Amino acid sequence: MSWHHGAVNAAPRDEPAASADEETEIAARLRLVIGRLNRRIRIDGRESVPPLQLSAMVTVEEFGPLRLSELARREAVSVPTMSRVLAALDEQGLVVRTPDPQDARGVLVTLSDDGERRLAQVRSHRTALVARRLGRLDTAQRASLLAALPALEALLVDEP
């Protein structure tokens, strides 16, 4: 792969795989640009929902209804931490807690209608922020990003 002037050009399939040093450079640059872009979007977005609360809302939307312990496991935080996150979300009216029909001691968490609306607003706002940044790129750079999306999306798939 070539990394000239910030553009990514995919190598033809018949070229040899990148060396270990090239792989490390690609990994480091990708980590840095994704991390910084993500931070920029969070800062520019000025959302009223902190990152862990937002992440928990996305997880509840995707996998809910969830028990507190399952949500904590999926978010890789302790149960007491997730309990505080849910208390804050509940206080804002963004989640609904209902008794778990399979365990009277447990509760299931789902997004409230307000939670679904807030999540949609945050996504829309963040998408607009990224779109503005994309607007600063030239046609070739946008085409490179479009071509790279399947590879970037493949990085999201966990190994078996």
Phi and psi in radians as a Rosetta constraint file:
Dihedral C 1 N 2 CA 2 C 2 CIRCULARHARMONIC -1.898 0.35
Dihedral N 2 CA 2 C 2 N 3 CIRCULARHARMONIC 2.383 0.35
Dihedral C 2 N 3 CA 3 C 3 CIRCULARHARMONIC -2.081 0.35
Dihedral N 3 CA 3 C 3 N 4 CIRCULARHARMONIC 0.824 0.35
Dihedral C 3 N 4 CA 4 C 4 CIRCULARHARMONIC -1.535 0.35
Dihedral N 4 CA 4 C 4 N 5 CIRCULARHARMONIC 2.311 0.35
Dihedral C 4 N 5 CA 5 C 5 CIRCULARHARMONIC 0.929 0.35
Dihedral N 5 CA 5 C 5 N 6 CIRCULARHARMONIC 0.599 0.35
Dihedral C 5 N 6 CA 6 C 6 CIRCULARHARMONIC 1.383 0.35
Dihedral N 6 CA 6 C 6 N 7 CIRCULARHARMONIC -0.053 0.35
Dihedral C 6 N 7 CA 7 C 7 CIRCULARHARMONIC -1.629 0.35
Dihedral N 7 CA 7 C 7 N 8 CIRCULARHARMONIC 2.542 0.35
Dihedral C 7 N 8 CA 8 C 8 CIRCULARHARMONIC -1.876 0.35
Dihedral N 8 CA 8 C 8 N 9 CIRCULARHARMONIC 2.178 0.35
Dihedral C 8 N 9 CA 9 C 9 CIRCULARHARMONIC -2.034 0.35
Dihedral N 9 CA 9 C 9 N 10 CIRCULARHARMONIC 2.051 0.35
Dihedral C 9 N 10 CA 10 C 10 CIRCULARHARMONIC -1.200 0.35
Dihedral N 10 CA 10 C 10 N 11 CIRCULARHARMONIC 2.389 0.35
Dihedral C 10 N 11 CA 11 C 11 CIRCULARHARMONIC -1.348 0.35
Dihedral N 11 CA 11 C 11 N 12 CIRCULARHARMONIC 2.557 0.35
Dihedral C 11 N 12 CA 12 C 12 CIRCULARHARMONIC -1.010 0.35
Dihedral N 12 CA 12 C 12 N 13 CIRCULARHARMONIC 2.665 0.35
Dihedral C 12 N 13 CA 13 C 13 CIRCULARHARMONIC -1.115 0.35
Dihedral N 13 CA 13 C 13 N 14 CIRCULARHARMONIC -0.382 0.35
Dihedral C 13 N 14 CA 14 C 14 CIRCULARHARMONIC -1.512 0.35
Dihedral N 14 CA 14 C 14 N 15 CIRCULARHARMONIC -0.014 0.35
Dihedral C 14 N 15 CA 15 C 15 CIRCULARHARMONIC -1.399 0.35
Dihedral N 15 CA 15 C 15 N 16 CIRCULARHARMONIC 2.669 0.35
Dihedral C 15 N 16 CA 16 C 16 CIRCULARHARMONIC -1.152 0.35
Dihedral N 16 CA 16 C 16 N 17 CIRCULARHARMONIC 2.723 0.35
Dihedral C 16 N 17 CA 17 C 17 CIRCULARHARMONIC -1.099 0.35
Dihedral N 17 CA 17 C 17 N 18 CIRCULARHARMONIC 2.743 0.35
Dihedral C 17 N 18 CA 18 C 18 CIRCULARHARMONIC -1.136 0.35
Dihedral N 18 CA 18 C 18 N 19 CIRCULARHARMONIC 2.598 0.35
Dihedral C 18 N 19 CA 19 C 19 CIRCULARHARMONIC -1.230 0.35
Dihedral N 19 CA 19 C 19 N 20 CIRCULARHARMONIC 2.954 0.35
Dihedral C 19 N 20 CA 20 C 20 CIRCULARHARMONIC -1.066 0.35
Dihedral N 20 CA 20 C 20 N 21 CIRCULARHARMONIC -0.679 0.35
Dihedral C 20 N 21 CA 21 C 21 CIRCULARHARMONIC -1.136 0.35
Dihedral N 21 CA 21 C 21 N 22 CIRCULARHARMONIC -0.718 0.35
Dihedral C 21 N 22 CA 22 C 22 CIRCULARHARMONIC -1.151 0.35
Dihedral N 22 CA 22 C 22 N 23 CIRCULARHARMONIC -0.732 0.35
Dihedral C 22 N 23 CA 23 C 23 CIRCULARHARMONIC -1.045 0.35
Dihedral N 23 CA 23 C 23 N 24 CIRCULARHARMONIC -0.752 0.35
Dihedral C 23 N 24 CA 24 C 24 CIRCULARHARMONIC -1.122 0.35
Dihedral N 24 CA 24 C 24 N 25 CIRCULARHARMONIC -0.726 0.35
Dihedral C 24 N 25 CA 25 C 25 CIRCULARHARMONIC -1.120 0.35
Dihedral N 25 CA 25 C 25 N 26 CIRCULARHARMONIC -0.775 0.35
Dihedral C 25 N 26 CA 26 C 26 CIRCULARHARMONIC -1.054 0.35
Dihedral N 26 CA 26 C 26 N 27 CIRCULARHARMONIC -0.820 0.35
Dihedral C 26 N 27 CA 27 C 27 CIRCULARHARMONIC -1.065 0.35
Dihedral N 27 CA 27 C 27 N 28 CIRCULARHARMONIC -0.756 0.35
Dihedral C 27 N 28 CA 28 C 28 CIRCULARHARMONIC -1.150 0.35
Dihedral N 28 CA 28 C 28 N 29 CIRCULARHARMONIC -0.782 0.35
Dihedral C 28 N 29 CA 29 C 29 CIRCULARHARMONIC -1.170 0.35
Dihedral N 29 CA 29 C 29 N 30 CIRCULARHARMONIC -0.711 0.35
Dihedral C 29 N 30 CA 30 C 30 CIRCULARHARMONIC -1.116 0.35
Dihedral N 30 CA 30 C 30 N 31 CIRCULARHARMONIC -0.805 0.35
Dihedral C 30 N 31 CA 31 C 31 CIRCULARHARMONIC -1.009 0.35
Dihedral N 31 CA 31 C 31 N 32 CIRCULARHARMONIC -0.799 0.35
Dihedral C 31 N 32 CA 32 C 32 CIRCULARHARMONIC -1.134 0.35
Dihedral N 32 CA 32 C 32 N 33 CIRCULARHARMONIC -0.828 0.35
Dihedral C 32 N 33 CA 33 C 33 CIRCULARHARMONIC -1.191 0.35
Dihedral N 33 CA 33 C 33 N 34 CIRCULARHARMONIC -0.687 0.35
Dihedral C 33 N 34 CA 34 C 34 CIRCULARHARMONIC -1.167 0.35
Dihedral N 34 CA 34 C 34 N 35 CIRCULARHARMONIC -0.784 0.35
Dihedral C 34 N 35 CA 35 C 35 CIRCULARHARMONIC -1.057 0.35
Dihedral N 35 CA 35 C 35 N 36 CIRCULARHARMONIC -0.814 0.35
Dihedral C 35 N 36 CA 36 C 36 CIRCULARHARMONIC -1.190 0.35
Dihedral N 36 CA 36 C 36 N 37 CIRCULARHARMONIC -0.700 0.35
Dihedral C 36 N 37 CA 37 C 37 CIRCULARHARMONIC -1.131 0.35
Dihedral N 37 CA 37 C 37 N 38 CIRCULARHARMONIC -0.752 0.35
Dihedral C 37 N 38 CA 38 C 38 CIRCULARHARMONIC -1.059 0.35
Dihedral N 38 CA 38 C 38 N 39 CIRCULARHARMONIC -0.769 0.35
Dihedral C 38 N 39 CA 39 C 39 CIRCULARHARMONIC -1.102 0.35
Dihedral N 39 CA 39 C 39 N 40 CIRCULARHARMONIC -0.767 0.35
Dihedral C 39 N 40 CA 40 C 40 CIRCULARHARMONIC -1.037 0.35
Dihedral N 40 CA 40 C 40 N 41 CIRCULARHARMONIC -0.756 0.35
Dihedral C 40 N 41 CA 41 C 41 CIRCULARHARMONIC -1.127 0.35
Dihedral N 41 CA 41 C 41 N 42 CIRCULARHARMONIC -0.747 0.35
Dihedral C 41 N 42 CA 42 C 42 CIRCULARHARMONIC -1.094 0.35
Dihedral N 42 CA 42 C 42 N 43 CIRCULARHARMONIC -0.778 0.35
Dihedral C 42 N 43 CA 43 C 43 CIRCULARHARMONIC -1.155 0.35
Dihedral N 43 CA 43 C 43 N 44 CIRCULARHARMONIC -0.848 0.35
Dihedral C 43 N 44 CA 44 C 44 CIRCULARHARMONIC -1.154 0.35
Dihedral N 44 CA 44 C 44 N 45 CIRCULARHARMONIC -0.522 0.35
Dihedral C 44 N 45 CA 45 C 45 CIRCULARHARMONIC -1.259 0.35
Dihedral N 45 CA 45 C 45 N 46 CIRCULARHARMONIC -0.530 0.35
Dihedral C 45 N 46 CA 46 C 46 CIRCULARHARMONIC 0.815 0.35
Dihedral N 46 CA 46 C 46 N 47 CIRCULARHARMONIC 0.812 0.35
Dihedral C 46 N 47 CA 47 C 47 CIRCULARHARMONIC -1.211 0.35
Dihedral N 47 CA 47 C 47 N 48 CIRCULARHARMONIC 2.690 0.35
Dihedral C 47 N 48 CA 48 C 48 CIRCULARHARMONIC -1.488 0.35
Dihedral N 48 CA 48 C 48 N 49 CIRCULARHARMONIC -0.078 0.35
Dihedral C 48 N 49 CA 49 C 49 CIRCULARHARMONIC -1.915 0.35
Dihedral N 49 CA 49 C 49 N 50 CIRCULARHARMONIC 2.056 0.35
Dihedral C 49 N 50 CA 50 C 50 CIRCULARHARMONIC -1.066 0.35
Dihedral N 50 CA 50 C 50 N 51 CIRCULARHARMONIC 2.762 0.35
Dihedral C 50 N 51 CA 51 C 51 CIRCULARHARMONIC -0.931 0.35
Dihedral N 51 CA 51 C 51 N 52 CIRCULARHARMONIC -0.807 0.35
Dihedral C 51 N 52 CA 52 C 52 CIRCULARHARMONIC -1.195 0.35
Dihedral N 52 CA 52 C 52 N 53 CIRCULARHARMONIC -0.645 0.35
Dihedral C 52 N 53 CA 53 C 53 CIRCULARHARMONIC -1.126 0.35
Dihedral N 53 CA 53 C 53 N 54 CIRCULARHARMONIC -0.748 0.35
Dihedral C 53 N 54 CA 54 C 54 CIRCULARHARMONIC -1.103 0.35
Dihedral N 54 CA 54 C 54 N 55 CIRCULARHARMONIC -0.771 0.35
Dihedral C 54 N 55 CA 55 C 55 CIRCULARHARMONIC -1.075 0.35
Dihedral N 55 CA 55 C 55 N 56 CIRCULARHARMONIC -0.733 0.35
Dihedral C 55 N 56 CA 56 C 56 CIRCULARHARMONIC -1.098 0.35
Dihedral N 56 CA 56 C 56 N 57 CIRCULARHARMONIC -0.701 0.35
Dihedral C 56 N 57 CA 57 C 57 CIRCULARHARMONIC -1.091 0.35
Dihedral N 57 CA 57 C 57 N 58 CIRCULARHARMONIC -0.742 0.35
Dihedral C 57 N 58 CA 58 C 58 CIRCULARHARMONIC -1.096 0.35
Dihedral N 58 CA 58 C 58 N 59 CIRCULARHARMONIC -0.742 0.35
Dihedral C 58 N 59 CA 59 C 59 CIRCULARHARMONIC -1.130 0.35
Dihedral N 59 CA 59 C 59 N 60 CIRCULARHARMONIC -0.743 0.35
Dihedral C 59 N 60 CA 60 C 60 CIRCULARHARMONIC -1.108 0.35
Dihedral N 60 CA 60 C 60 N 61 CIRCULARHARMONIC -0.726 0.35
Dihedral C 60 N 61 CA 61 C 61 CIRCULARHARMONIC -1.058 0.35
Dihedral N 61 CA 61 C 61 N 62 CIRCULARHARMONIC -0.761 0.35
Dihedral C 61 N 62 CA 62 C 62 CIRCULARHARMONIC -1.322 0.35
Dihedral N 62 CA 62 C 62 N 63 CIRCULARHARMONIC -0.699 0.35
Dihedral C 62 N 63 CA 63 C 63 CIRCULARHARMONIC -2.049 0.35
Dihedral N 63 CA 63 C 63 N 64 CIRCULARHARMONIC -0.076 0.35
Dihedral C 63 N 64 CA 64 C 64 CIRCULARHARMONIC -1.193 0.35
Dihedral N 64 CA 64 C 64 N 65 CIRCULARHARMONIC 2.950 0.35
Dihedral C 64 N 65 CA 65 C 65 CIRCULARHARMONIC -1.179 0.35
Dihedral N 65 CA 65 C 65 N 66 CIRCULARHARMONIC 2.512 0.35
Dihedral C 65 N 66 CA 66 C 66 CIRCULARHARMONIC -2.209 0.35
Dihedral N 66 CA 66 C 66 N 67 CIRCULARHARMONIC 2.595 0.35
Dihedral C 66 N 67 CA 67 C 67 CIRCULARHARMONIC -1.368 0.35
Dihedral N 67 CA 67 C 67 N 68 CIRCULARHARMONIC 2.721 0.35
Dihedral C 67 N 68 CA 68 C 68 CIRCULARHARMONIC -0.926 0.35
Dihedral N 68 CA 68 C 68 N 69 CIRCULARHARMONIC -0.823 0.35
Dihedral C 68 N 69 CA 69 C 69 CIRCULARHARMONIC -1.114 0.35
Dihedral N 69 CA 69 C 69 N 70 CIRCULARHARMONIC -0.674 0.35
Dihedral C 69 N 70 CA 70 C 70 CIRCULARHARMONIC -1.193 0.35
Dihedral N 70 CA 70 C 70 N 71 CIRCULARHARMONIC -0.700 0.35
Dihedral C 70 N 71 CA 71 C 71 CIRCULARHARMONIC -1.120 0.35
Dihedral N 71 CA 71 C 71 N 72 CIRCULARHARMONIC -0.754 0.35
Dihedral C 71 N 72 CA 72 C 72 CIRCULARHARMONIC -1.065 0.35
Dihedral N 72 CA 72 C 72 N 73 CIRCULARHARMONIC -0.744 0.35
Dihedral C 72 N 73 CA 73 C 73 CIRCULARHARMONIC -1.096 0.35
Dihedral N 73 CA 73 C 73 N 74 CIRCULARHARMONIC -0.809 0.35
Dihedral C 73 N 74 CA 74 C 74 CIRCULARHARMONIC -1.147 0.35
Dihedral N 74 CA 74 C 74 N 75 CIRCULARHARMONIC -0.534 0.35
Dihedral C 74 N 75 CA 75 C 75 CIRCULARHARMONIC -1.591 0.35
Dihedral N 75 CA 75 C 75 N 76 CIRCULARHARMONIC -0.049 0.35
Dihedral C 75 N 76 CA 76 C 76 CIRCULARHARMONIC 1.011 0.35
Dihedral N 76 CA 76 C 76 N 77 CIRCULARHARMONIC 0.789 0.35
Dihedral C 76 N 77 CA 77 C 77 CIRCULARHARMONIC -2.277 0.35
Dihedral N 77 CA 77 C 77 N 78 CIRCULARHARMONIC 2.927 0.35
Dihedral C 77 N 78 CA 78 C 78 CIRCULARHARMONIC -1.282 0.35
Dihedral N 78 CA 78 C 78 N 79 CIRCULARHARMONIC 2.779 0.35
Dihedral C 78 N 79 CA 79 C 79 CIRCULARHARMONIC -1.069 0.35
Dihedral N 79 CA 79 C 79 N 80 CIRCULARHARMONIC -0.762 0.35
Dihedral C 79 N 80 CA 80 C 80 CIRCULARHARMONIC -1.065 0.35
Dihedral N 80 CA 80 C 80 N 81 CIRCULARHARMONIC -0.649 0.35
Dihedral C 80 N 81 CA 81 C 81 CIRCULARHARMONIC -1.108 0.35
Dihedral N 81 CA 81 C 81 N 82 CIRCULARHARMONIC -0.807 0.35
Dihedral C 81 N 82 CA 82 C 82 CIRCULARHARMONIC -1.164 0.35
Dihedral N 82 CA 82 C 82 N 83 CIRCULARHARMONIC -0.577 0.35
Dihedral C 82 N 83 CA 83 C 83 CIRCULARHARMONIC -1.071 0.35
Dihedral N 83 CA 83 C 83 N 84 CIRCULARHARMONIC -0.740 0.35
Dihedral C 83 N 84 CA 84 C 84 CIRCULARHARMONIC -1.140 0.35
Dihedral N 84 CA 84 C 84 N 85 CIRCULARHARMONIC -0.702 0.35
Dihedral C 84 N 85 CA 85 C 85 CIRCULARHARMONIC -1.069 0.35
Dihedral N 85 CA 85 C 85 N 86 CIRCULARHARMONIC -0.830 0.35
Dihedral C 85 N 86 CA 86 C 86 CIRCULARHARMONIC -1.140 0.35
Dihedral N 86 CA 86 C 86 N 87 CIRCULARHARMONIC -0.627 0.35
Dihedral C 86 N 87 CA 87 C 87 CIRCULARHARMONIC -1.081 0.35
Dihedral N 87 CA 87 C 87 N 88 CIRCULARHARMONIC -0.735 0.35
Dihedral C 87 N 88 CA 88 C 88 CIRCULARHARMONIC -1.151 0.35
Dihedral N 88 CA 88 C 88 N 89 CIRCULARHARMONIC -0.738 0.35
Dihedral C 88 N 89 CA 89 C 89 CIRCULARHARMONIC -1.154 0.35
Dihedral N 89 CA 89 C 89 N 90 CIRCULARHARMONIC -0.692 0.35
Dihedral C 89 N 90 CA 90 C 90 CIRCULARHARMONIC -1.131 0.35
Dihedral N 90 CA 90 C 90 N 91 CIRCULARHARMONIC -0.739 0.35
Dihedral C 90 N 91 CA 91 C 91 CIRCULARHARMONIC -1.058 0.35
Dihedral N 91 CA 91 C 91 N 92 CIRCULARHARMONIC -0.589 0.35
Dihedral C 91 N 92 CA 92 C 92 CIRCULARHARMONIC -1.476 0.35
Dihedral N 92 CA 92 C 92 N 93 CIRCULARHARMONIC -0.083 0.35
Dihedral C 92 N 93 CA 93 C 93 CIRCULARHARMONIC 1.336 0.35
Dihedral N 93 CA 93 C 93 N 94 CIRCULARHARMONIC 0.422 0.35
Dihedral C 93 N 94 CA 94 C 94 CIRCULARHARMONIC -1.644 0.35
Dihedral N 94 CA 94 C 94 N 95 CIRCULARHARMONIC -0.281 0.35
Dihedral C 94 N 95 CA 95 C 95 CIRCULARHARMONIC -2.286 0.35
Dihedral N 95 CA 95 C 95 N 96 CIRCULARHARMONIC 2.825 0.35
Dihedral C 95 N 96 CA 96 C 96 CIRCULARHARMONIC -2.171 0.35
Dihedral N 96 CA 96 C 96 N 97 CIRCULARHARMONIC 2.308 0.35
Dihedral C 96 N 97 CA 97 C 97 CIRCULARHARMONIC -1.853 0.35
Dihedral N 97 CA 97 C 97 N 98 CIRCULARHARMONIC 2.232 0.35
Dihedral C 97 N 98 CA 98 C 98 CIRCULARHARMONIC -2.231 0.35
Dihedral N 98 CA 98 C 98 N 99 CIRCULARHARMONIC 2.651 0.35
Dihedral C 98 N 99 CA 99 C 99 CIRCULARHARMONIC -1.047 0.35
Dihedral N 99 CA 99 C 99 N 100 CIRCULARHARMONIC 2.470 0.35
Dihedral C 99 N 100 CA 100 C 100 CIRCULARHARMONIC -1.373 0.35
Dihedral N 100 CA 100 C 100 N 101 CIRCULARHARMONIC 2.063 0.35
Dihedral C 100 N 101 CA 101 C 101 CIRCULARHARMONIC -1.129 0.35
Dihedral N 101 CA 101 C 101 N 102 CIRCULARHARMONIC -0.329 0.35
Dihedral C 101 N 102 CA 102 C 102 CIRCULARHARMONIC -1.622 0.35
Dihedral N 102 CA 102 C 102 N 103 CIRCULARHARMONIC -0.242 0.35
Dihedral C 102 N 103 CA 103 C 103 CIRCULARHARMONIC -2.632 0.35
Dihedral N 103 CA 103 C 103 N 104 CIRCULARHARMONIC 1.872 0.35
Dihedral C 103 N 104 CA 104 C 104 CIRCULARHARMONIC -1.050 0.35
Dihedral N 104 CA 104 C 104 N 105 CIRCULARHARMONIC -0.414 0.35
Dihedral C 104 N 105 CA 105 C 105 CIRCULARHARMONIC -1.412 0.35
Dihedral N 105 CA 105 C 105 N 106 CIRCULARHARMONIC -0.329 0.35
Dihedral C 105 N 106 CA 106 C 106 CIRCULARHARMONIC -1.696 0.35
Dihedral N 106 CA 106 C 106 N 107 CIRCULARHARMONIC 2.850 0.35
Dihedral C 106 N 107 CA 107 C 107 CIRCULARHARMONIC -2.221 0.35
Dihedral N 107 CA 107 C 107 N 108 CIRCULARHARMONIC 2.633 0.35
Dihedral C 107 N 108 CA 108 C 108 CIRCULARHARMONIC -1.898 0.35
Dihedral N 108 CA 108 C 108 N 109 CIRCULARHARMONIC 2.459 0.35
Dihedral C 108 N 109 CA 109 C 109 CIRCULARHARMONIC -1.924 0.35
Dihedral N 109 CA 109 C 109 N 110 CIRCULARHARMONIC 2.302 0.35
Dihedral C 109 N 110 CA 110 C 110 CIRCULARHARMONIC -2.313 0.35
Dihedral N 110 CA 110 C 110 N 111 CIRCULARHARMONIC 2.870 0.35
Dihedral C 110 N 111 CA 111 C 111 CIRCULARHARMONIC -1.359 0.35
Dihedral N 111 CA 111 C 111 N 112 CIRCULARHARMONIC 2.480 0.35
Dihedral C 111 N 112 CA 112 C 112 CIRCULARHARMONIC -1.413 0.35
Dihedral N 112 CA 112 C 112 N 113 CIRCULARHARMONIC 2.998 0.35
Dihedral C 112 N 113 CA 113 C 113 CIRCULARHARMONIC -1.040 0.35
Dihedral N 113 CA 113 C 113 N 114 CIRCULARHARMONIC -0.710 0.35
Dihedral C 113 N 114 CA 114 C 114 CIRCULARHARMONIC -1.102 0.35
Dihedral N 114 CA 114 C 114 N 115 CIRCULARHARMONIC -0.664 0.35
Dihedral C 114 N 115 CA 115 C 115 CIRCULARHARMONIC -1.106 0.35
Dihedral N 115 CA 115 C 115 N 116 CIRCULARHARMONIC -0.747 0.35
Dihedral C 115 N 116 CA 116 C 116 CIRCULARHARMONIC -1.110 0.35
Dihedral N 116 CA 116 C 116 N 117 CIRCULARHARMONIC -0.731 0.35
Dihedral C 116 N 117 CA 117 C 117 CIRCULARHARMONIC -1.122 0.35
Dihedral N 117 CA 117 C 117 N 118 CIRCULARHARMONIC -0.774 0.35
Dihedral C 117 N 118 CA 118 C 118 CIRCULARHARMONIC -1.095 0.35
Dihedral N 118 CA 118 C 118 N 119 CIRCULARHARMONIC -0.748 0.35
Dihedral C 118 N 119 CA 119 C 119 CIRCULARHARMONIC -1.080 0.35
Dihedral N 119 CA 119 C 119 N 120 CIRCULARHARMONIC -0.741 0.35
Dihedral C 119 N 120 CA 120 C 120 CIRCULARHARMONIC -1.101 0.35
Dihedral N 120 CA 120 C 120 N 121 CIRCULARHARMONIC -0.695 0.35
Dihedral C 120 N 121 CA 121 C 121 CIRCULARHARMONIC -1.120 0.35
Dihedral N 121 CA 121 C 121 N 122 CIRCULARHARMONIC -0.785 0.35
Dihedral C 121 N 122 CA 122 C 122 CIRCULARHARMONIC -1.085 0.35
Dihedral N 122 CA 122 C 122 N 123 CIRCULARHARMONIC -0.800 0.35
Dihedral C 122 N 123 CA 123 C 123 CIRCULARHARMONIC -1.066 0.35
Dihedral N 123 CA 123 C 123 N 124 CIRCULARHARMONIC -0.784 0.35
Dihedral C 123 N 124 CA 124 C 124 CIRCULARHARMONIC -1.080 0.35
Dihedral N 124 CA 124 C 124 N 125 CIRCULARHARMONIC -0.776 0.35
Dihedral C 124 N 125 CA 125 C 125 CIRCULARHARMONIC -1.124 0.35
Dihedral N 125 CA 125 C 125 N 126 CIRCULARHARMONIC -0.784 0.35
Dihedral C 125 N 126 CA 126 C 126 CIRCULARHARMONIC -1.148 0.35
Dihedral N 126 CA 126 C 126 N 127 CIRCULARHARMONIC -0.670 0.35
Dihedral C 126 N 127 CA 127 C 127 CIRCULARHARMONIC -1.092 0.35
Dihedral N 127 CA 127 C 127 N 128 CIRCULARHARMONIC -0.712 0.35
Dihedral C 127 N 128 CA 128 C 128 CIRCULARHARMONIC -1.117 0.35
Dihedral N 128 CA 128 C 128 N 129 CIRCULARHARMONIC -0.667 0.35
Dihedral C 128 N 129 CA 129 C 129 CIRCULARHARMONIC -1.095 0.35
Dihedral N 129 CA 129 C 129 N 130 CIRCULARHARMONIC -0.784 0.35
Dihedral C 129 N 130 CA 130 C 130 CIRCULARHARMONIC -1.155 0.35
Dihedral N 130 CA 130 C 130 N 131 CIRCULARHARMONIC -0.708 0.35
Dihedral C 130 N 131 CA 131 C 131 CIRCULARHARMONIC -1.045 0.35
Dihedral N 131 CA 131 C 131 N 132 CIRCULARHARMONIC -0.702 0.35
Dihedral C 131 N 132 CA 132 C 132 CIRCULARHARMONIC -1.096 0.35
Dihedral N 132 CA 132 C 132 N 133 CIRCULARHARMONIC -0.708 0.35
Dihedral C 132 N 133 CA 133 C 133 CIRCULARHARMONIC -1.165 0.35
Dihedral N 133 CA 133 C 133 N 134 CIRCULARHARMONIC -0.698 0.35
Dihedral C 133 N 134 CA 134 C 134 CIRCULARHARMONIC -1.080 0.35
Dihedral N 134 CA 134 C 134 N 135 CIRCULARHARMONIC -0.585 0.35
Dihedral C 134 N 135 CA 135 C 135 CIRCULARHARMONIC -1.087 0.35
Dihedral N 135 CA 135 C 135 N 136 CIRCULARHARMONIC -0.349 0.35
Dihedral C 135 N 136 CA 136 C 136 CIRCULARHARMONIC -1.430 0.35
Dihedral N 136 CA 136 C 136 N 137 CIRCULARHARMONIC -0.198 0.35
Dihedral C 136 N 137 CA 137 C 137 CIRCULARHARMONIC -1.526 0.35
Dihedral N 137 CA 137 C 137 N 138 CIRCULARHARMONIC 2.707 0.35
Dihedral C 137 N 138 CA 138 C 138 CIRCULARHARMONIC -1.449 0.35
Dihedral N 138 CA 138 C 138 N 139 CIRCULARHARMONIC 3.017 0.35
Dihedral C 138 N 139 CA 139 C 139 CIRCULARHARMONIC -1.019 0.35
Dihedral N 139 CA 139 C 139 N 140 CIRCULARHARMONIC -0.722 0.35
Dihedral C 139 N 140 CA 140 C 140 CIRCULARHARMONIC -1.156 0.35
Dihedral N 140 CA 140 C 140 N 141 CIRCULARHARMONIC -0.699 0.35
Dihedral C 140 N 141 CA 141 C 141 CIRCULARHARMONIC -1.151 0.35
Dihedral N 141 CA 141 C 141 N 142 CIRCULARHARMONIC -0.731 0.35
Dihedral C 141 N 142 CA 142 C 142 CIRCULARHARMONIC -1.119 0.35
Dihedral N 142 CA 142 C 142 N 143 CIRCULARHARMONIC -0.691 0.35
Dihedral C 142 N 143 CA 143 C 143 CIRCULARHARMONIC -1.106 0.35
Dihedral N 143 CA 143 C 143 N 144 CIRCULARHARMONIC -0.681 0.35
Dihedral C 143 N 144 CA 144 C 144 CIRCULARHARMONIC -1.096 0.35
Dihedral N 144 CA 144 C 144 N 145 CIRCULARHARMONIC -0.747 0.35
Dihedral C 144 N 145 CA 145 C 145 CIRCULARHARMONIC -1.116 0.35
Dihedral N 145 CA 145 C 145 N 146 CIRCULARHARMONIC -0.751 0.35
Dihedral C 145 N 146 CA 146 C 146 CIRCULARHARMONIC -1.044 0.35
Dihedral N 146 CA 146 C 146 N 147 CIRCULARHARMONIC -0.760 0.35
Dihedral C 146 N 147 CA 147 C 147 CIRCULARHARMONIC -1.165 0.35
Dihedral N 147 CA 147 C 147 N 148 CIRCULARHARMONIC -0.516 0.35
Dihedral C 147 N 148 CA 148 C 148 CIRCULARHARMONIC -1.442 0.35
Dihedral N 148 CA 148 C 148 N 149 CIRCULARHARMONIC -0.282 0.35
Dihedral C 148 N 149 CA 149 C 149 CIRCULARHARMONIC -0.966 0.35
Dihedral N 149 CA 149 C 149 N 150 CIRCULARHARMONIC -0.786 0.35
Dihedral C 149 N 150 CA 150 C 150 CIRCULARHARMONIC -1.029 0.35
Dihedral N 150 CA 150 C 150 N 151 CIRCULARHARMONIC -0.683 0.35
Dihedral C 150 N 151 CA 151 C 151 CIRCULARHARMONIC -1.182 0.35
Dihedral N 151 CA 151 C 151 N 152 CIRCULARHARMONIC -0.750 0.35
Dihedral C 151 N 152 CA 152 C 152 CIRCULARHARMONIC -1.104 0.35
Dihedral N 152 CA 152 C 152 N 153 CIRCULARHARMONIC -0.738 0.35
Dihedral C 152 N 153 CA 153 C 153 CIRCULARHARMONIC -1.099 0.35
Dihedral N 153 CA 153 C 153 N 154 CIRCULARHARMONIC -0.618 0.35
Dihedral C 153 N 154 CA 154 C 154 CIRCULARHARMONIC -1.137 0.35
Dihedral N 154 CA 154 C 154 N 155 CIRCULARHARMONIC -0.488 0.35
Dihedral C 154 N 155 CA 155 C 155 CIRCULARHARMONIC -1.168 0.35
Dihedral N 155 CA 155 C 155 N 156 CIRCULARHARMONIC -0.338 0.35
Dihedral C 155 N 156 CA 156 C 156 CIRCULARHARMONIC -1.373 0.35
Dihedral N 156 CA 156 C 156 N 157 CIRCULARHARMONIC -0.321 0.35
Dihedral C 156 N 157 CA 157 C 157 CIRCULARHARMONIC -1.338 0.35
Dihedral N 157 CA 157 C 157 N 158 CIRCULARHARMONIC 2.177 0.35
Dihedral C 157 N 158 CA 158 C 158 CIRCULARHARMONIC -1.273 0.35
Dihedral N 158 CA 158 C 158 N 159 CIRCULARHARMONIC 2.594 0.35
Dihedral C 158 N 159 CA 159 C 159 CIRCULARHARMONIC -1.246 0.35
Dihedral N 159 CA 159 C 159 N 160 CIRCULARHARMONIC 2.585 0.35
